[in-house]
Amino acid sequence: MTLIIKNMVCARCIRSVEHLLTEAGLEAKKVRLGEVELVASPNLLQLAALRQSLEYEGFELLDDRNSQLVAQIKNLVINEIHHATYKKPESVNFSDFLARETGHQYSQLSKLFSLVEGLTIEKYVIAQKIERVKELLIYNELSFGEIAFQTGYSSSHHLSNQFRQMTGLTPTQFKADRKQHGRKALDVL
C-alpha cells in the first residue's frame, strides 16, 4: 500500500516520517519525499494514529487523488530543484519531466495544480528556484554565474531579473540584508 504525505520536503522529513511509522507499528518498504510504500496495509487504528502524529509534526496524510497528484508534483519539483544537480541549464524541461514522472498529460497537471494551489506550475517552479538561489547566496560558496548555471538559468542576467521580480531585491541587496528578508520554508511556497 502506498500513502501520500504532504509537506515532506527534505531528508529530515523522511527520517521523521520513518520514525512516526515505527511508532505507529508500521513497516515501510520505501520512504521517499511525499510517498511511503508500506509492507502491509495498516488497520484503522494504526492509520488514525499515524494521521494524528503526522499532523502534529506538520505533515498531512492525503486521501483524495487530486491532492495526492498536486503533492506529487510539488515533491518532484522540490526534489529536482533542491536535491538534484544540474548538468547544464537546459537539462530540466519541467513540463516533460512532470508528465513523464506522473503519467499524466501536462495540460491536465497544469489545470489541476492551478485549481488546487491558485498559481501555475511555472510560478511554483520559479518560486522554488528563487528559494534555492537564496540558499546558495547565503552559503557564499559559488559565484552568481555558477548559481545561475546550477539552478538552470540560461544566464546570470536572466536569474537576476527573475530574482528582482520575485523578491523586489537584487541578489546583491538580498545578500547584504539577508537577515531582514530571509528564506521561506519550502512547504509554504
Contact map, one row per residue, 1 for C-alpha under 8 A:
111000000000000000000000000000000000111110000000000000000000000000000000000000000000000000000000000000000000000000000000000000000000000000000000000000000000000000000000000000000000000000000
111100000000000000000000000000000011110000000000000000000000000000000000000000000000000000000000000000000000000000000000000000000000000000000000000000000000000000000000000000000000000000000
111110000000000000000000000000000011110000000000000000000000110000000000000000000000000000000000000000000000000000000000000000000000000000000000000000000000000000000000000000000000000000000
011111000000000000000000000000000111000000000000000000000000111000010011000000000000000000000000000000000000000000000000000000000000000000000000000000000000000000000000000000000000000000000
001111110000000000000000000000000111000000000000000000000011110000010010000000000000000000000000000000000000000000000000000000000000000000000000000000000000000000000000000000000000000000000
000111110000000000000000000000000100000000000000000000000011110000000010000000000000000000000000000000000000000000000000000000000000000000000000000000000000000000000000000000000000000000000
000011111000000000000000000000000100000000000000000000000111000000000010000000000000000000000000000000000000000000000000000000000000000000000000000000000000000000000000000000000000000000100
000011111100110000000000000000001100000000000000000000000010000000000000001000000000000000000000000000000000000000000000000000000000000000000000000000000000000000000000000000000000000000100
000000111110100000000000000000001100000000000000000000000000000000000000001001100000000000000000000000000000000000000000000000000000000000000000000000000000000000000000000000000000000001100
000000011111110000000000000000001000000000000000000000000000000000000000000000000000000000000000000000000000000000000000000000000000000000000000000000000000000000000000000000000000000000000
000000001111111000000000000000001000000000000000000000000000000000000000000000000000000000000000000000000000000000000000000000000000000000000000000000000000000000000000000000000000000000000
000000000111111100000000000000000000000000000000000000000000000000000000000000000000000000000000000000000000000000000000000000000000000000000000000000000000000000000000000000000000000000000
000000011111111110000000000000001000000000000000000000000000000000000000000000000000000000000000000000000000000000000000000000000000000000000000000000000000000000000000000000000000000000000
000000010111111111000000000000111000000000000000000000000000000000000000000000000000000000000000000000000000000000000000000000000000000000000000000000000000000000000000000000000000000000000
000000000011111111100000000000000000000000000000000000000000000000000000000000000000000000000000000000000000000000000000000000000000000000000000000000000000000000000000000000000000000000000
000000000001111111110000000000000000000000000000000000000000000000000000000000000000000000000000000000000000000000000000000000000000000000000000000000000000000000000000000000000000000000000
000000000000111111111000000000000000000000000000000001000000000000000000000000000000000000000000000000000000000000000000000000000000000000000000000000000000000000000000000000000000000000000
000000000000011111111100000100100000000000000000000000000000000000000000000000000000000000000000000000000000000000000000000000000000000000000000000000000000000000000000000000000000000000000
000000000000001111111110000000000000000000000000000000000000000000000000000000000000000000000000000000000000000000000000000000000000000000000000000000000000000000000000000000000000000000000
000000000000000111111111000000000000000000000000010011000000000000000000000000000000000000000000000000000000000000000000000000000000000000000000000000000000000000000000000000000000000000000
000000000000000011111111111100000000000000000000010000000000000000000000000000000000000000000000000000000000000000000000000000000000000000000000000000000000000000000000000000000000000000000
000000000000000001111111111000000000000000000000000000000000000000000000000000000000000000000000000000000000000000000000000000000000000000000000000000000000000000000000000000000000000000000
000000000000000000111111110000000000000000000000000000000000000000000000000000000000000000000000000000000000000000000000000000000000000000000000000000000000000000000000000000000000000000000
000000000000000000011111110000000000000000000110110000000000000000000000000000000000000000000000000000000000000000000000000000000000000000000000000000000000000000000000000000000000000000000
000000000000000000001111111000000000000000000100000000000000000000000000000000000000000000000000000000000000000000000000000000000000000000000000000000000000000000000000000000000000000000000
000000000000000000001111111100000000010101000100000000000000000000000000000000000000000000000000000000000000000000000000000000000000000000000000000000000000000000000000000000000000000000000
000000000000000000001100111110000000011100000000000000000000000000000000000000000000000000000000000000000000000000000000000000000000000000000000000000000000000000000000000000000000000000000
000000000000000001001000011111100001111000000000000000000000000000000000000000000000000000000000000000000000000000000000000000000000000000000000000000000000000000000000000000000000000000000
000000000000000000000000001111100001111000000000000000000000000000000000000000000000000000000000000000000000000000000000000000000000000000000000000000000000000000000000000000000000000000000
000000000000000000000000000111110001110000000000000000000000000000000000000000000000000000000000000000000000000000000000000000000000000000000000000000000000000000000000000000000000000000000
000000000000010001000000000111111011100000000000000000000000000000000000000000000000000000000000000000000000000000000000000000000000000000000000000000000000000000000000000000000000000000000
000000000000010000000000000001111111000000000000000000000000000000000000000000000000000000000000000000000000000000000000000000000000000000000000000000000000000000000000000000000000000000000
000000011110110000000000000000111110000000000000000000000000000000000000001000100000000000000000000000000000000000000000000000000000000000000000000000000000000000000000000000000000000000000
000111111000000000000000000000011111000000000000000000000000000000000011001000000000000000000000000000000000000000000000000000000000000000000000000000000000000000000000000000000000000000000
011110000000000000000000000000111111100000000000000000000000000000000000000000000000000000000000000000000000000000000000000000000000000000000000000000000000000000000000000000000000000000000
011110000000000000000000000111110111110000000000000000000000000000000000000000000000000000000000000000000000000000000000000000000000000000000000000000000000000000000000000000000000000000000
111000000000000000000000000111100011111000000000000000000000000000000000000000000000000000000000000000000000000000000000000000000000000000000000000000000000000000000000000000000000000000000
111000000000000000000000011111000001111110000000000000000000000000000000000000000000000000000000000000000000000000000000000000000000000000000000000000000000000000000000000000000000000000000
100000000000000000000000001110000000111110000000000000000000000000000000000000000000000000000000000000000000000000000000000000000000000000000000000000000000000000000000000000000000000000000
100000000000000000000000011000000000011111000000000000000000000000000000000000000000000000000000000000000000000000000000000000000000000000000000000000000000000000000000000000000000000000000
100000000000000000000000000000000000011111100000000000000000000000000000000000000000000000000000000000000000000000000000000000000000000000000000000000000000000000000000000000000000000000000
000000000000000000000000010000000000000111111110000000000000000000000000000000000000000000000000000000000000000000000000000000000000000000000000000000000000000000000000000000000000000000000
000000000000000000000000000000000000000011111110000000000000000000000000000000000000000000000000000000000000000000000000000000000000000000000000000000000000000000000000000000000000000000000
000000000000000000000000000000000000000001111111000000000000000000000000000000000000000000000000000000000000000000000000000000000000000000000000000000000000000000000000000000000000000000000
000000000000000000000000000000000000000001111111100000000000000000000000000000000000000000000000000000000000000000000000000000000000000000000000000000000000000000000000000000000000000000000
000000000000000000000001110000000000000001111111110000000000000000000000000000000000000000000000000000000000000000000000000000000000000000000000000000000000000000000000000000000000000000000
000000000000000000000001000000000000000001111111111000000000000000000000000000000000000000000000000000000000000000000000000000000000000000000000000000000000000000000000000000000000000000000
000000000000000000000000000000000000000000011111111100000000000000000000000000000000000000000000000000000000000000000000000000000000000000000000000000000000000000000000000000000000000000000
000000000000000000000001000000000000000000001111111110000000000000000000000000000000000000000000000000000000000000000000000000000000000000000000000000000000000000000000000000000000000000000
000000000000000000011001000000000000000000000111111111000000000000000000000000000000000000000000000000000000000000000000000000000000000000000000000000000000000000000000000000000000000000000
000000000000000000000000000000000000000000000011111111100001100000000000000000000000000000000000000000000000000000000000000000000000000000000000000000000000000000000000000000000000000000000
000000000000000000000000000000000000000000000001111111110000000000000000000000000000000000000000000000000000000000000000000000000000000000000000000000000000000000000000000000000000000000000
000000000000000000010000000000000000000000000000111111111000000000000000000000000000000000000000000000000000000000000000000000000000000000000000000000000000000000000000000000000000000000000
000000000000000010010000000000000000000000000000011111111111100000000000000000000000000000000000000000000000000000000000000000000000000000000000000000000000000000000000000000000000000000000
000000000000000000000000000000000000000000000000001111111111100000000000000000000000000000000000000000000000000000000000000000000000000000000000000000000000000000000000000000000000000000000
000000000000000000000000000000000000000000000000000111111110000000000000000000000000000000000000000000000000000000000000000000000000000000000000000000000000000000000000000000000000000000000
000000000000000000000000000000000000000000000000000011111110000000000000000000000000000000000000000000000000000000000000000000000000000000000000000000000000000000000000000000000000000000000
000000100000000000000000000000000000000000000000000001111111000000000000000000000000000000000000000000000000000000000000000000000000000000000000000000000000000000000000000000000000000000000
000011110000000000000000000000000000000000000000000001111111100000000000000000000000000000000000000000000000000000000000000000000000000000000000000000000000000000000000000000000000000000000
000011100000000000000000000000000000000000000000001001100111110000000000000000000000000000000000000000000000000000000000000000000000000000000000000000000000000000000000000000000000000000000
001111000000000000000000000000000000000000000000001001100011111000000000000000000000000000000000000000000000000000000000000000000000000000000000000000000000000000000000000000000000000000000
001111000000000000000000000000000000000000000000000000000001111100110000000000000000000000000000000000000000000000000000000000000000000000000000000000000000000000000000000000000000000000000
000100000000000000000000000000000000000000000000000000000000111110110000000000000000000000000000000000000000000000000000000000000000000000000000000000000000000000000000000000000000000000000
000000000000000000000000000000000000000000000000000000000000011111110000000000000000000000000000000000000000000000000000000000000000000000000000000000000000000000000000000000000000000000000
000000000000000000000000000000000000000000000000000000000000001111111000000000000000000000000000000000000000000000000000000000000000000000000000000000000000000000000000000000000000000000000
000000000000000000000000000000000000000000000000000000000000000111111100000000000000000000000000000000000000000100000000000000000000000000000000000000000000000000000000000000000000000000000
000000000000000000000000000000000000000000000000000000000000011111111110000000000000000000000000000000000000000000010000000000000000000000000000000000000000000000000000000000000000000000000
000110000000000000000000000000000000000000000000000000000000011111111111000000000000000000000000000000000000000000000000000000000000000000000000000000000000000000000000000000000000000000000
000000000000000000000000000000000000000000000000000000000000000011111111100000000000000000000000000001000000000000000000000000000000000000000000000000000000000000000000000000000000000000000
000000000000000000000000000000000000000000000000000000000000000001111111110000000000000000000000000000000000100110010000000000000000000000000000000000000000000000000000000000000000000000000
000111100000000000000000000000000100000000000000000000000000000000111111111000000000000000000000000000000000000000000000000000000000000000000000000000000000000000000000000000000000000000000
000100000000000000000000000000000100000000000000000000000000000000011111111100000000000000000000000001000000000000000000000000000000000000000000000000000000000000000000000000000000000000000
000000000000000000000000000000000000000000000000000000000000000000001111111110000000000000000000010001000000000000000000000000000000000000000000000000000000000000000000000000000000000000000
000000000000000000000000000000000000000000000000000000000000000000000111111111000000000000000000000000000000000000000000000000000000000000000000000000000000000000000000000000000000000000000
000000011000000000000000000000001100000000000000000000000000000000000011111111100000000000000000000000000000000000000000000000000000000000000000000000000000000000000000000000000000000000000
000000000000000000000000000000000000000000000000000000000000000000000001111111110000000000000000010000000000000000000000000000000000000000000000000000000000000000000000000000000000000000000
000000000000000000000000000000000000000000000000000000000000000000000000111111111000000000000100000000000000000000000000000010010000000000000000000000000000000000000000000000000000000000000
000000001000000000000000000000000000000000000000000000000000000000000000011111111110000000000000000000000000000000000000000000010000000000000000000000000000000000000000000000000000000001000
000000001000000000000000000000001000000000000000000000000000000000000000001111111111000000000000000000000000000000000000000000000000000000000000000000000000000000000000000000000000000000000
000000000000000000000000000000000000000000000000000000000000000000000000000111111111100000000000000000000000000000000000000000000000000000000000000000000000000000000000000000000000000000000
000000000000000000000000000000000000000000000000000000000000000000000000000011111111100000000000000000000000000000000000000000011001000000000000000000100000000000000000000000000000000000000
000000000000000000000000000000000000000000000000000000000000000000000000000001111111000000000000000000000000000000000000000000000001000000000000000000000000000000000000000000000000000000000
000000000000000000000000000000000000000000000000000000000000000000000000000001111111100000000000000000000000000000000000000000000000000000000000000000000000000000000000000000000000000000000
000000000000000000000000000000000000000000000000000000000000000000000000000000111111110000000000000000000000000000000000000000000000000000000000000000000000000000000000000000000000000000000
000000000000000000000000000000000000000000000000000000000000000000000000000000011011111000000000000000000000000000000000000000000000000000000000000001000000000000000000000000000000000000000
000000000000000000000000000000000000000000000000000000000000000000000000000000000001111110110000000000000000000000000000000000000000000000000000000011110000000000000000000000000000000000000
000000000000000000000000000000000000000000000000000000000000000000000000000000000000111110100000000000000000000000000000000000000000000000000000000001000000000000000000000000000000000000000
000000000000000000000000000000000000000000000000000000000000000000000000000000000000011111100000000000000000000000000000000000000000000000000000000011010000000000000000000000000000000000000
000000000000000000000000000000000000000000000000000000000000000000000000000000000000011111110000000000000000000000000000000000000000000000000000000011111100000000000000000000000000000000000
000000000000000000000000000000000000000000000000000000000000000000000000000000000000000111111000000000000000000000000000000000000000000000000000000000011100000000000000000000000000000000000
000000000000000000000000000000000000000000000000000000000000000000000000000000000000011111111000000000000000000000000000000000000000000000000000000000010000000000000000000000000000000000000
000000000000000000000000000000000000000000000000000000000000000000000000000000000000010011111100100000000000000000000000000000000000000000000000000000010000000000000000000000000000000000000
000000000000000000000000000000000000000000000000000000000000000000000000000000000000000001111111100000000000000000000000000000000000000000000000000000000000000000000000000000000000000000000
000000000000000000000000000000000000000000000000000000000000000000000000000010000000000000011111110000000000000000000000000000000000000000000000000000000000000000000000000000000000000000000
000000000000000000000000000000000000000000000000000000000000000000000000000000000000000000001111111000000100000000000000000000000000000000000000000000000000000000000000000000000000000000000
000000000000000000000000000000000000000000000000000000000000000000000000000000000000000000001111111100000100000000000000000000000000000000000000000000000000000000000000000000000000000000000
000000000000000000000000000000000000000000000000000000000000000000000000000000000000000000011111111110000000000000000000000000000000000000000000000000000000000000000000000000000000000000000
000000000000000000000000000000000000000000000000000000000000000000000000100100000000000000000111111111000100000000000000000000000000000000000000000000000000000000000000000000000000000000000
000000000000000000000000000000000000000000000000000000000000000000000000000000000000000000000011111111111100100000000000000000000000000000000000000000000000000000000000000000000000000000000
000000000000000000000000000000000000000000000000000000000000000000000000000000000000000000000001111111110000000000000000000000000000000000000000000000000000000000000000000000000000000000000
000000000000000000000000000000000000000000000000000000000000000000000000000000000000000000000000111111100000000000000000000000000000000000000000000000000000000000000000000000000000000000000
000000000000000000000000000000000000000000000000000000000000000000001001100000000000000000000000011111110000000000000000000000000000000000000000000000000000000000000000000000000000000000000
000000000000000000000000000000000000000000000000000000000000000000000000000000000000000000000000001111111000000000000000000000000000000000000000000000000000000000000000000000000000000000000
000000000000000000000000000000000000000000000000000000000000000000000000000000000000000000000000001101111101100000000000000000000000000000000000000000000000000000000000000000000000000000000
000000000000000000000000000000000000000000000000000000000000000000000000000000000000000000000000001000111111100000000000000000000000000000000000000000000000000000000000000000000000000000000
000000000000000000000000000000000000000000000000000000000000000000000000000000000000000000000011011000011111110000000000000000000000000000000000000000000000000000000000000000000000000000000
000000000000000000000000000000000000000000000000000000000000000000000000000000000000000000000000000000001111111000000000000000000000000000000000000000000000000000000000000000000000000000000
000000000000000000000000000000000000000000000000000000000000000000000000000000000000000000000000000000011111111100000000000000000000000000000000000000000000000000000000000000000000000000000
000000000000000000000000000000000000000000000000000000000000000000000100000000000000000000000000001000011111111110000000000000000000000000000000000000000000000000000000000000000000000000000
000000000000000000000000000000000000000000000000000000000000000000000000000000000000000000000000000000000111111111000001100000000000000000000000000000000000000000000000000000000000000000000
000000000000000000000000000000000000000000000000000000000000000000000000000000000000000000000000000000000011111111100000000000000000000000000000000000000000000000000000000000000000000000000
000000000000000000000000000000000000000000000000000000000000000001000100000000000000000000000000000000000001111111110000000000000000000000000000000000000000000000000000000000000000000000000
000000000000000000000000000000000000000000000000000000000000000000000100000000000000000000000000000000000000111111111111100000000000000000000000000000000000000000000000000000000000000000000
000000000000000000000000000000000000000000000000000000000000000000000000000000000000000000000000000000000000011111111111100000000000000000000000000000000000000000000000000000000000000000000
000000000000000000000000000000000000000000000000000000000000000000000000000000000000000000000000000000000000001111111110000000000000000000000000000000000000000000000000000000000000000000000
000000000000000000000000000000000000000000000000000000000000000000100100000000000000000000000000000000000000000111111100000000000000000000000000000000000000000000000000000000000000000000000
000000000000000000000000000000000000000000000000000000000000000000000000000000000000000000000000000000000000000011111111000000000000000000000000000000000000000000000000000000000000000000000
000000000000000000000000000000000000000000000000000000000000000000000000000000000000000000000000000000000000000011111111000000000000000000000000000000000000000000000000000000000000000000000
000000000000000000000000000000000000000000000000000000000000000000000000000000000000000000000000000000000000000011101111101100000000000000000000000000000000000000000000000000000000000000000
000000000000000000000000000000000000000000000000000000000000000000000000000000000000000000000000000000000000010011001111111100000000000000000000000000000000000000000000000000000000000000000
000000000000000000000000000000000000000000000000000000000000000000000000000000000000000000000000000000000000010011000011111110000000000000000000000000000000000000000000000000000000000000000
000000000000000000000000000000000000000000000000000000000000000000000000000000000000000000000000000000000000000000000001111111000000000000000000000000000000000000000000000000000000000000000
000000000000000000000000000000000000000000000000000000000000000000000000000000000000000000000000000000000000000000000011111111100000000000000000000000000000000000000000000000000000000000000
000000000000000000000000000000000000000000000000000000000000000000000000000000000000000000000000000000000000000000000011111111110000000000000000000000000000000000000000000000000000000000001
000000000000000000000000000000000000000000000000000000000000000000000000000010000000000000000000000000000000000000000000111111111000000000000000000000000000000000000000000000000000000000000
000000000000000000000000000000000000000000000000000000000000000000000000000000000000000000000000000000000000000000000000011111111100000000000000000000000000000000000000000000000000000000000
000000000000000000000000000000000000000000000000000000000000000000000000000000000000000000000000000000000000000000000000001111111110000000000000000000000000000000000100000000000000000000001
000000000000000000000000000000000000000000000000000000000000000000000000000011001000000000000000000000000000000000000000000111111111000000000000000000000000000000000000000000000000000001001
000000000000000000000000000000000000000000000000000000000000000000000000000000001000000000000000000000000000000000000000000011111111100000000000000000100000000000000000000000000000000000000
000000000000000000000000000000000000000000000000000000000000000000000000000000000000000000000000000000000000000000000000000001111111110000000000000000000000000000100100000000000000000000000
000000000000000000000000000000000000000000000000000000000000000000000000000000000000000000000000000000000000000000000000000000111111111000000000000000000000000000000000000000000000001101000
000000000000000000000000000000000000000000000000000000000000000000000000000000001100000000000000000000000000000000000000000000011111111100000000000000100000000000000000000000000000000000000
000000000000000000000000000000000000000000000000000000000000000000000000000000000000000000000000000000000000000000000000000000001111111110000000001100100000000000000000000000000000000000000
000000000000000000000000000000000000000000000000000000000000000000000000000000000000000000000000000000000000000000000000000000000111111111000000000000000000000000000000000001000000011000000
000000000000000000000000000000000000000000000000000000000000000000000000000000000000000000000000000000000000000000000000000000000011111111100000000000000000000000000000000000000000001000000
000000000000000000000000000000000000000000000000000000000000000000000000000000000000000000000000000000000000000000000000000000000001111111111100001000000000000000000000000000000000000000000
000000000000000000000000000000000000000000000000000000000000000000000000000000000000000000000000000000000000000000000000000000000000111111111101001000000000000000000000001000100000000000000
000000000000000000000000000000000000000000000000000000000000000000000000000000000000000000000000000000000000000000000000000000000000011111110000000000000000000000000000000000100100000000000
000000000000000000000000000000000000000000000000000000000000000000000000000000000000000000000000000000000000000000000000000000000000001111111100000000000000000000000000000000000000000000000
000000000000000000000000000000000000000000000000000000000000000000000000000000000000000000000000000000000000000000000000000000000000000111111110000000000000000000000000000000000000000000000
000000000000000000000000000000000000000000000000000000000000000000000000000000000000000000000000000000000000000000000000000000000000000110111110000000000000000000000000000000000000000000000
000000000000000000000000000000000000000000000000000000000000000000000000000000000000000000000000000000000000000000000000000000000000000110111111111000000000000000000000000000000000000000000
000000000000000000000000000000000000000000000000000000000000000000000000000000000000000000000000000000000000000000000000000000000000000000011111111000000000000000000000000000000000000000000
000000000000000000000000000000000000000000000000000000000000000000000000000000000000000000000000000000000000000000000000000000000000000010000111111100000001000000000000000000000000000000000
000000000000000000000000000000000000000000000000000000000000000000000000000000000000000000000000000000000000000000000000000000000000000000000111111110000011000000000000000000000000000000000
000000000000000000000000000000000000000000000000000000000000000000000000000000000000000000000000000000000000000000000000000000000000000000000111111111000000000000000000000000000000000000000
000000000000000000000000000000000000000000000000000000000000000000000000000000000000000000000000000000000000000000000000000000000000100110000111111111100001000000000000000000000000000000000
000000000000000000000000000000000000000000000000000000000000000000000000000000000000000000000000000000000000000000000000000000000000100000000001111111111111001000000000000000000000000000000
000000000000000000000000000000000000000000000000000000000000000000000000000000000000010110000000000000000000000000000000000000000000000000000000111111111111000000000000000000000000000000000
000000000000000000000000000000000000000000000000000000000000000000000000000000000000111110000000000000000000000000000000000000000000000000000000011111111000000000000000000000000000000000000
000000000000000000000000000000000000000000000000000000000000000000000000000000001000010010000000000000000000000000000000000000001001100000000000001111111000000000000000000000000000000000000
000000000000000000000000000000000000000000000000000000000000000000000000000000000000010111110000000000000000000000000000000000000000000000000000000111111100000000000000000000000000000000000
000000000000000000000000000000000000000000000000000000000000000000000000000000000000000011000000000000000000000000000000000000000000000000000000000111111111011000000000000000000000000000000
000000000000000000000000000000000000000000000000000000000000000000000000000000000000000011000000000000000000000000000000000000000000000000000000000110011111011000000000000000000000000000000
000000000000000000000000000000000000000000000000000000000000000000000000000000000000000000000000000000000000000000000000000000000000000000000000100110001111111000000000000000000000000000000
000000000000000000000000000000000000000000000000000000000000000000000000000000000000000000000000000000000000000000000000000000000000000000000001101110001111111100000000000000000000000000000
000000000000000000000000000000000000000000000000000000000000000000000000000000000000000000000000000000000000000000000000000000000000000000000000000000000011111110000000000000000000000000000
000000000000000000000000000000000000000000000000000000000000000000000000000000000000000000000000000000000000000000000000000000000000000000000000000000001111111111000000000000000000000000000
000000000000000000000000000000000000000000000000000000000000000000000000000000000000000000000000000000000000000000000000000000000000000000000000000100001111111111100000000000000000000000000
000000000000000000000000000000000000000000000000000000000000000000000000000000000000000000000000000000000000000000000000000000000000000000000000000000000001111111110000011000000000000000000
000000000000000000000000000000000000000000000000000000000000000000000000000000000000000000000000000000000000000000000000000000000000000000000000000000000000111111111000010000000000000000000
000000000000000000000000000000000000000000000000000000000000000000000000000000000000000000000000000000000000000000000000000000000000000000000000000000000000011111111100000000000000000000000
000000000000000000000000000000000000000000000000000000000000000000000000000000000000000000000000000000000000000000000000000000000100000000000000000000000000001111111111111000000000000000000
000000000000000000000000000000000000000000000000000000000000000000000000000000000000000000000000000000000000000000000000000000000000000000000000000000000000000111111111111000000000000000000
000000000000000000000000000000000000000000000000000000000000000000000000000000000000000000000000000000000000000000000000000000000000000000000000000000000000000011111111100000000000000000000
000000000000000000000000000000000000000000000000000000000000000000000000000000000000000000000000000000000000000000000000000000100100000000000000000000000000000001111111000000000000000000000
000000000000000000000000000000000000000000000000000000000000000000000000000000000000000000000000000000000000000000000000000000000000000000000000000000000000000000111111110000000000000000000
000000000000000000000000000000000000000000000000000000000000000000000000000000000000000000000000000000000000000000000000000000000000000000000000000000000000000000111111110000000000000000000
000000000000000000000000000000000000000000000000000000000000000000000000000000000000000000000000000000000000000000000000000000000000000000000000000000000000000000111011111111000000000000000
000000000000000000000000000000000000000000000000000000000000000000000000000000000000000000000000000000000000000000000000000000000000000000000000000000000000000110110011111111000000000000000
000000000000000000000000000000000000000000000000000000000000000000000000000000000000000000000000000000000000000000000000000000000000000010000000000000000000000100110000111111100000000000000
000000000000000000000000000000000000000000000000000000000000000000000000000000000000000000000000000000000000000000000000000000000000000000000000000000000000000000000000111111110000000000000
000000000000000000000000000000000000000000000000000000000000000000000000000000000000000000000000000000000000000000000000000000000000000000000000000000000000000000000000111111111100000000000
000000000000000000000000000000000000000000000000000000000000000000000000000000000000000000000000000000000000000000000000000000000000010000000000000000000000000000000000111111111100100000000
000000000000000000000000000000000000000000000000000000000000000000000000000000000000000000000000000000000000000000000000000000000000000011000000000000000000000000000000001111111100000000000
000000000000000000000000000000000000000000000000000000000000000000000000000000000000000000000000000000000000000000000000000000000000000000000000000000000000000000000000000111111100000000000
000000000000000000000000000000000000000000000000000000000000000000000000000000000000000000000000000000000000000000000000000000000000000000000000000000000000000000000000000011111111100000000
000000000000000000000000000000000000000000000000000000000000000000000000000000000000000000000000000000000000000000000000000000000000000001000000000000000000000000000000000011111111110000000
000000000000000000000000000000000000000000000000000000000000000000000000000000000000000000000000000000000000000000000000000000000000000000000000000000000000000000000000000000001111110000000
000000000000000000000000000000000000000000000000000000000000000000000000000000000000000000000000000000000000000000000000000000000000000000000000000000000000000000000000000000001111110000000
000000000000000000000000000000000000000000000000000000000000000000000000000000000000000000000000000000000000000000000000000000000000000000000000000000000000000000000000000001001111111000000
000000000000000000000000000000000000000000000000000000000000000000000000000000000000000000000000000000000000000000000000000000000000010000000000000000000000000000000000000000000111111100000
000000000000000000000000000000000000000000000000000000000000000000000000000000000000000000000000000000000000000000000000000000000010011000000000000000000000000000000000000000000000111110000
000000000000000000000000000000000000000000000000000000000000000000000000000000000000000000000000000000000000000000000000000000000010000000000000000000000000000000000000000000000000011111011
000000000000000000000000000000000000000000000000000000000000000000000000000000000000000000000000000000000000000000000000000000000000000000000000000000000000000000000000000000000000001111111
000000001000000000000000000000000000000000000000000000000000000000000000000001000000000000000000000000000000000000000000000000010010000000000000000000000000000000000000000000000000000111111
000000111000000000000000000000000000000000000000000000000000000000000000000000000000000000000000000000000000000000000000000000000000000000000000000000000000000000000000000000000000000011111
000000000000000000000000000000000000000000000000000000000000000000000000000000000000000000000000000000000000000000000000000000000000000000000000000000000000000000000000000000000000000111111
000000000000000000000000000000000000000000000000000000000000000000000000000000000000000000000000000000000000000000000000000100110000000000000000000000000000000000000000000000000000000111111
